[in-house]
C-alpha cells in the first residue's frame, strides 16, 4: 500500500505543478485575446473620429462616455516624423466622472489633414486590471490543484479500504474452502 500512496502522491504533486505551470501561458493567451478585441474596437472608433474630423463634421457626445474617451491635439511635422503613427499601449488615465485613475488601453494615431497639418488622436477605453486578473487566475489554479490533490488522496484512501475488504473477503473465502467437510464451528 505504501507504494500506491507514494505513486499517487507524486502524480498528484506533478499534476498540481502542471496545472500551475499551465496558468502562465493561459494568462498570456487571455491577455492577448482581450488586447486584440480591445484594439479592434479602438481602431474602429479612431477611424470614425478621423473621418468625421477630416470631413469637418461635429463629433457627437456619444463618442465621449465612461467607456470610450479621446483627445485630439495639433502636433508639429517634426513630432510626427519622430513618432510611430500608430501605437498601442496600456496606461493609467484619469476618468473625470469617477475622479480616479484607471487602467486603460490606448491607441494613438498621428494623421495629416488636407492642409498638411498633423494631428495626434488618442483614443482610450478602460481595460482589465492585469494584476487583479493574474492574481485571480493563480488563486483559482491553486484551488484546482489542491482540490485534485486532496481528491486523489481521498480516492487512494477509499481504494485502500476497498482493496483491504476485497483481500479479506477473498482470504476468508479461501479459508472456507480449505476447511474439510464435517467440521462445524
ZILIN-V389892 format. One record per backbone hydrogen bond with DSSP energy under -1.0 kcal/mol. NH is the residue of the N-H (numbers start at 0). CO is the residue of the C=O. E is the energy in kcal/mol with one decimal. If there is no record, write none. Layout:
NH_CO_E, NH_CO_E
This chain:
4_0_-2.2, 5_1_-2.6, 6_2_-2.7, 7_3_-2.5, 8_4_-2.8, 9_5_-2.4, 10_6_-2.5, 11_7_-2.5, 12_8_-2.5, 13_9_-2.4, 14_10_-2.7, 15_11_-2.5, 16_12_-2.5, 17_13_-2.4, 18_14_-2.3, 19_15_-2.4, 20_16_-2.5, 21_17_-2.4, 22_18_-1.2, 23_20_-1.1, 25_21_-1.8, 26_22_-2.2, 27_23_-2.0, 28_24_-2.5, 29_25_-2.4, 30_26_-2.7, 31_27_-2.3, 32_28_-2.1, 33_29_-2.5, 34_30_-2.9, 35_31_-2.3, 36_32_-2.3, 37_33_-2.5, 38_34_-3.0, 39_35_-2.1, 40_36_-1.8, 41_37_-2.5, 42_38_-2.6, 43_39_-2.1, 44_40_-2.2, 45_41_-2.8, 46_42_-2.6, 47_43_-2.2, 48_44_-2.4, 49_45_-2.7, 50_46_-2.5, 51_47_-2.4, 52_48_-2.5, 53_49_-2.8, 54_50_-1.8, 55_52_-1.1, 56_51_-2.4, 62_59_-1.5, 63_60_-1.2, 64_67_-2.5, 68_123_-2.5, 70_121_-1.9, 72_119_-2.0, 74_117_-2.2, 79_75_-2.4, 80_76_-2.2, 81_77_-1.7, 86_107_-2.1, 88_105_-2.0, 90_103_-2.8, 92_101_-2.7, 94_99_-2.8, 98_94_-1.7, 99_94_-1.2, 101_92_-2.7, 103_90_-2.7, 104_124_-2.4, 105_88_-3.1, 106_122_-3.0, 107_86_-2.8, 108_120_-2.9, 109_84_-2.3, 110_118_-2.5, 112_116_-2.5, 115_112_-1.7, 118_110_-2.9, 119_72_-3.1, 120_108_-3.4, 121_70_-2.8, 122_106_-2.7, 123_68_-2.9, 124_104_-1.9, 126_102_-2.7, 132_128_-2.4, 133_129_-2.8, 134_130_-2.3, 135_131_-2.5, 136_132_-2.8, 137_133_-2.3, 138_134_-2.5, 139_135_-2.4, 140_136_-2.5, 141_137_-2.6, 142_138_-2.4, 143_139_-2.4, 144_140_-2.5, 145_141_-2.6, 146_142_-2.5, 147_143_-2.5, 148_144_-2.4, 149_145_-3.0, 150_146_-2.6, 151_147_-2.3, 152_148_-2.1, 153_149_-2.6, 154_150_-2.5, 155_151_-2.6, 156_152_-2.3, 157_153_-2.7, 158_154_-2.9, 159_155_-2.6, 160_156_-2.2, 161_157_-2.5, 162_158_-2.6, 163_159_-2.6, 164_160_-2.3, 165_161_-2.2, 166_162_-2.5, 167_163_-2.5, 168_164_-2.5, 169_165_-2.9, 170_166_-3.0, 171_167_-2.7, 172_168_-2.4, 173_169_-2.2, 174_170_-1.8, 175_171_-2.0, 176_172_-1.8, 177_173_-1.6, 182_179_-1.3
